[in-house]
Amino acid sequence: MLVGLLNLVFSIVIFLVKVASWLLLVYVVMSLILPQNKYTLLVGKYVEPVLTPFRAWLNRVFPKLGQLRVDLSPLFAWLVMDVAIWVLELLKRILL
């Protein structure tokens, strides 16, 4: 019973992180193609709060990136989500 519940919880969390990762990718592509579209702005309301800490960290660690006008925060956020998925799947295999 507990193993089944734990399996369900891990599966749901992994699924939600994967959905967030895809949503981030959709936002990046939409913001490049249609930056002022209402759907881009709608998705941006949910994605931008996730990207803000990554931008602050990148500006602190690499201050010259701000001069290049290149936003690498989606790349780092996607990388963190990918590592989180990997760790969650590893924990799921170890514990179950």
N, C-alpha and C positions, 0 to 999 in steps of 0.2 A: 504494500500500500504506500509506504513512505518513498520507496524507490520510484514507483510510478508517478507520484506527485512531484518528486525532485526532477524526474525526467521531463515532465510537462513544464515545470518552471524554467528549466534550462532551455528547452525548445522555444518557449515563448520569448524569453529574453534574447536569444540568438536571432530569432525571426525579427524582433523589433529593431535590433541593431542593424541587421541587414536592410530592413526597410529604410531606416534613417540614412544608411550609406547610399542607397539608390536615390533617395530624395535629395541628398546633397549633390549627387551627380546630375540629376535632372535640373536642379537649381543652377549649377555652374553652366550647363549647356544653354539653358533658357536665358540666363543673364548675359551670355555672349551674343546670342542671336536676337533676342527681343528684351532689352533691358528695362523698358518702361511698360511692358505688358502687365495687365492686371493679374494674370496667373503667376507671372514671375514675382510680382510684389507680394502676392498671397503666400507663395512658397517661401519667399524671403523672410516673411514675418516669423516663420518657424525655424529657418536655418540660420539666420543672422545671429540670434543669441548664442548659438553653438560656436559660430565662427569668431565672435568677438574676443573671447579669452585667447584663442590661438593667434589672432592679430596682435593683441597686446604683448603676448610672449615673444612673437617673432620680431616686433618692433624693438623690444628690449634687448633681445639677444643679437639681432642683426639690424642695427639702425640704418644701414645703407640701403636696405631693401625698400624703404619708403621712398627713396629718391628714384628708384627704378620704375615705380608705379606698377609693380607686379604683385598681385595678391596671392601668396602661397598658402594662406590659411586653409582653403578647402583641401589642398593636398595633404597638409598635416592632419587635419581633422579626419579625412578619409583613412589615412595611415593609422591613426589611433583607433578608429572604428574597426579596421581590419585586424589589428593586433588584439583588440577586445574580443572579436569573434573567434579568433584562433585560441585565445586563452580560455574562453568559455567552452568551446568544443573540447579542448584538452581536459579541462576540469570535469566535463560531463563524462568523458571516456574513463577518467581515473576513478571518479566517485561511483559510477554506475557500472 
